[in-house]
């Protein structure tokens, strides 16, 4: 390879990594928009801290466990990106197919780890204690995510079976969603989400424009996410992958709108945005393996399944404020399975062609096995970490007073929108469930006369 080509490849991968890092802004805006105004500062703080923790933990331990030479379960070499004791293509053999420098590979891959971690917290908005973010971020970035990455991308046992997951429908998105499910089940629903009869009530986010800005930022970043996974600017697949990516996202929006309209006769803005995310998640695994027509099908099915899952979550009393389990979890499962259906013989660089191209059921079986193994491991490991937080002095959930008054002030000492809450700037009239079950309100400029609550911190 010429020095010019290597330079072009390196610049392309760094640029793609920047696009993936920018997806953190998308997560921030989506979660800010879907949160209530009293919690938006907490969202921003959480995004910044978790990105920082993921970066350091993945550099120290995670990258080596994911891609380092080791066994079928974890990598055991290359911690701290140290290659002084051996050849880089031996220590990180699973990445030797890409010619760009090791530092560039790390920058790209750590952005993926941070995205997977960001998925976890969308289900836990408005009620999670801030120290939980720190503890779980370390465990997830240093061990949970890297183990899954090694299984599929690092030469582990699923890689040996030929599992197809080009850019991470399972490694990144299902992994994040299963951790989110574990945390949400232990955390419980937001106050007021379900009434005494079990009926679900909508708790609207405070800004749909900000939420949809987040969706569009993530859509933009996904071009780096998928096309950047070629790790080379010279790869002819880049354009095809980008087209497949945006086709699936578009059909995810249309599929979600169609199913949502059939069910409720409205064009729901939040469902439309989550339809785009579901389509993007689903195409992430097969984006390099399928024809454009299949991307349309994959995206439409993902958007439709997302809507059905959102309403199913309410029925089983799982409170997921932004639909992360539906978009990233169900979308990730469907996208991973779709490889076993739609992968063409010409593009099957890994594994075998899909069922619809005469490949039989083997590849579909491998995909299903990978989904089951990853879901079980991530859910179990994440549940253990969150449970330890819950029973420890750290606790898992804020108290009732803190949740009602808002995490911004109680966790960070300042409102994200101070002019709405500080005396002399605006009117704050929260809905306060009184201890006797009857509604009580506190009004006035900057007033927040709260009843006495028992401390329900865990």
N, C-alpha and C positions, 0 to 999 in steps of 0.2 A: 504494500500500500504506500502511495506517495505521501510526502509530508503535507502537501496541499489537501489531499483527500482526508487525511487524519485530522487536520485542523478544521476542515468543514464538518466532519462528523462530530468532533468535540464541541464546536460552537452550537451545532444543532441539538445535541443532548443537553447541554447547559441551558439553552433557550427553552427546551421542552421541560426541563426541571423547574425553571422559573415559572412556566405556565402552571405546573402542578402545585408549586408553592402558592401561587396566586389563588388557587382554589380555596385556601384557608380564608381569604377575604369573602369568598362565596359562602362558605359555611357560616362565617360570622354574620353576614347580612341576612342569610336565610333564617338563622336562629334568632337574631335580633328581631326580625320582622314577625316571627311566629311566637315570640315571647311577649309578655305584658310589659308596659313601659317601665315598671318598677324593677325589672330584672335585666335590662339591656346592658348595663355596665358590667354585670357579672358574666354575661356571655362573652364580651370582648376580653375581659381578664382571663377567662378560662381558655379561649382560643390562643392567646399569646403565650400563656404559661405552658400549655400542653404542646404547642409547636416547639418551644424551647427545650422542654424535657425530652420529647421524642428525638430531637436532633442529637442531643448529648448522649442519651442512652443507646441510641442506635449506633453511634460512633464507637462507644466504649465496648458494647457487647452485641447488640442486635445484628449488625451487618455480618459479623463473623459467624453467628449462629445461623443466619439465613444462607449465606453464600460460601462460608469457609469450608475447607476440606474437613470431613468428619465421618459420620456414619449415616444410616438411613433415616435417623430421627433428627439430629442436630449437627450443625457445623461446630468444629472444635478448634479452629485455627484462625489467625488473622485478627485477633482482638486489637482494638485501638487502631485498626487499619495497618498493623505492623507487619511488614513483609521483609524486614531486614534479615530474617533467618532463612529465607528461601525464595524461590521464584514466584512471582505474583500469579502467574497462570497455573501454578500448582496449588498454591494456597487457596486461591479463588478460582478453581477449575470450572465451576458452574457458570462463570461469567467470562471465560476465556474466548468465547465466540465473538465477543465485542472487542474492537480494537482500541476504543477510547481509553484514556488513562484511568487508573483506579479511583482517583479523587472524583472524576466526573461520574463514574458509575455510582459511587457512594452518594453524591449529591442528588442524583436522579432517584435512587432507591429510598433514601431517607425521606424524600417528599411523599413517597407512597405510604410509608409507615405513618407519617403524620396525618395523611388523609384517612387512613383506616381508624386511627385513634379519634379523629374528629367526628366520625360517624357515631361513635359510642354515645356521645353526650346529647345528641338531638332528642333522644327519648327521655332524658333525665332533667330537662329544663325546669326551672322555676322552683326547685325543691331540694337540690343536692348541696351538701356541705362542701365548701371549697377544698379542704384538705383531701377529700376523696379523689378529686381530680389528680392531685399530685401523686398520691400513692398508686392509683391504678395506672396512671401514665407510665410510671417507671416499670411496673410489672408487665404491662402490655407491650411497650416498646422494646424492652430488654429481653423478653422471653416468649410471651404468647404469640404475638405477630411473627417474630422471627422463626419460631418453630414451624408454623404453617408455611411460611415462605420457603423454608428449607425443604419441606416435604414435596412442594410442587415446583419451585424454581431453583432450588439449591442442590439438586442431585439426590434428593431424598426418595423415599419409597413410592410416593405417588408419581414422581417424575419418572421413575423406573418403569412404572406401568403405562406410561404414555399419556398421562392426564393433560388435557388441553386447557390452558387458561392464559391466554397471551398477555393480557395486561391487568388481570386481577379481579374478575367477577367474584371468585371465591377467596383468593389470597387477601385482597383488600376489603371488598365490600361485604361478603358474607361473614368474614372474620369480625369486622366492626359491628355488624348487625347482631350477631349472636352474643357478643359481649354486651351490647346495648340491651338485648332482651333479658339477659341475666341481671343486669343492674336494675332494670325497670321492675322486674318481678319482685325483687327484694325491697325496692324503694316504695312502691305503692303509687297510687294515682294522686294527682294534684287535688287539693281541697276544692270541692264543688264539681269535680268532673263527673262523678256518679252520685245520684241521690239515694235515698234510703230504700228505694225499690229496685235499685240497680240500673236505672235508666241513665244513659250517657247524655251529658250536656256539653255543647260546644263551649270552649274557652278561646275566643278569637285572639289571634296575635294582634299586636297593636299597629302593624304597618305592612299591608300586602305589597305596596311598591318596593319596600326594602327587601322583603322576602323574594320577590320575583327578580330583583336586581341580583340577589344571591344566586338564584337559579341560572341566570344568564352568565354570570361570572364563572360558575362551575362548568357550564356548557362550553364556554371559551377555553377554560383550562383543560378540558377533557381532550382537546386536540393534542396537547402535549402528553397527556396521560396515555392515550392509545398510540398515536403515531410516534411519539418519542420512544416507545418501547422497542422500536426497531434498533435503537442504539447506533444508528448510522444514517447520515443524510443521503447517502448514495442508494439506500434501499428503495427499489421501485414501488414497494408497498405503501409508502407514506401517503401518497395521494388517495389510494384505494381505501386505506384505513380511515382517513379523515372523512371521506365520503360516507363510508359505512356508519361512522360515528354519528354524523349529523342526520343521516336518514333515520336511524333508529331513534334518536332523540325526538325528531319531528313526529314520527309515528307514535311515540310514547305519549306526546301531548294530545294528539288526535284521538288515540285509543282511550285515554283517560277521560277526555271531554265526552266522548260518545257514551261510554259506560256510565259515567256520572250523570249525564243528562237523562239516559233511560231510567236510571234509578230514582232521580230526584227532580227532574225537569228544570235543572239549573246548570249553568256553566260555571262550575266552582273554580275559582282562581287558584286556590291552594292545590287542588287535585290536578289541575293543568300543569302547574309547576312541578309537582311530584311525578307527573307522567313523564316529563322530560328527563328527570333524574333516573327514573326506573328504566327508561329506554337506554340511557347512557350506561347505566350499570350493567344491563343485560348484554349490550354489544361489546363490553370490555373484554370478555373472554374470547369471543369468536371473531373479533374485528379483523384479524389478519387471515382468517380461515374460510370466510364465507363470501358469497356473491352479493351484490347490492340488493337484489330482490329479497334475499333472506333477511337482510338487515331491516327491511320494511316489516316483515312478519315478526321478527324478534322484538322490535320496538313496540309494535301494536299490541302484541300479547303482553309484554311487560307492563305497559300503561294500563291495560285492562285488569290484569291481576293485581296491580297496585291498588286500584280503587276498591276492588272486592276485599282485599286484605285490610285496608284501612277500616272499613265498616265491620269486618270480622273481629278486629282488635277491640273495638268498642263492645261488641257482643260478649267477649270473654273478659272484659274489664281490664284490659291492658292499656294504660294511658301512654300514648306515644305522640307527643305534641306536634312533631313535624313529619311523621310518617316514615321514620328512618327504617323501621323493621320491614315495612311494606316495600319501600323503594329499594333499599340496599340489600335487604335480606331475601325477599321473594324475587326481586329483580336479579340478584346474584345467583340464586338457585336456577332460575329459568335460563339465564344467559349461559351458565356453565353446562346445563343439560343441552342447550341448543347446539353446542359444538358437536355433540353426538348425533345430531339430526341433520345439520346443514353444512358441515365441513366438506369442502370439495376435494376431490382427489389431487388436483393440481396444487392446492394450497395446504395440504396436510403435511406440513413440515415436522409436526410432532403427532404421534399417534396414528390413527386411521381415519379414512373418510367417514362421513356421517351416514346414518341409516337411509336417508333419502337419496344418497348417492351410491347405494349398493354396498355400504361398509358393514352392514349387519348390526348386531346389538352390542358387540364387545365394547366399542368406544363409549356408547351410551352407559353401559354398565360401569366402566371405569370412572366416568364423570359422576355418576350417582354415588359410587363408593367414596370418591373424594369429598363430595358434598357432605355425606354422612359423617365421615371421619373428622373433617374440619369443624362441622357444627358441634359435634359431641365434645371435642377437645376444648374448643374456645368457650363454649357455654360452661362446661364444668370448671375450667381454670378461672374464668372470669367470676363465676358465681362464688368460688372459694375466696377470691380476693375481696369482692364486695361484702361477703358475709363477715370476713374478718374485720373489715372496716366497721361494719354495723355493730358488732359486739365489743369493739374496742372503744377506748375513750374518744377516738376520732369521730365515731358516729357516721351515719350515712345520710340522714335526712335532717333538715333544719326543723326547728320547732314551729308550732302553729303560728305564733306571733310573727316570727321572722318570715314565714311564707306569705302571710297576709300583708305585712307591711312592705315586703320586697327584699330581695337578696342584695340589691345594690347598697343600701344603707347598712344593713346588718353584717354583710360579709366584707364590704369594701369601704364603707364610711362616706360614700358620696353617690348621689343619684346619677344614673346615666343621662337623664334629662332633668337637671336640677330646677329649671325654670317651671316645670310642671308641679314640683312638690315642695320647694322651699317657701317659707312664709314670705308673702309680699310679691310672689311671682305668678302664682296660679292657684287654682282650686283643686283640691284633692279630696274626693269623696269615695272612699273605698267601700266595697260591700263586705260586711263583717258578720259571719255567722255567730250569733250569740250562743252562750253555753246552753240555754234552754231550747235551742233549735230554731227560735224565731229570728228573722233577720234584724240586724241593727246596723245603723250607719253612723259614720263620723264625718261631719262636714266642717265648713268654714275655711278661711284662707290658711292653708298650711296645717289645718287641724288634723289630728289623728288620734282621737280619744279612744283608746282600745280597752275592751273588757279584760279582766284578769284571766289569763290562760295558764293552764298547766304546762310545764315544760315538756314537750313531746319530742325533744331531740333524742336521737338514737345513737 
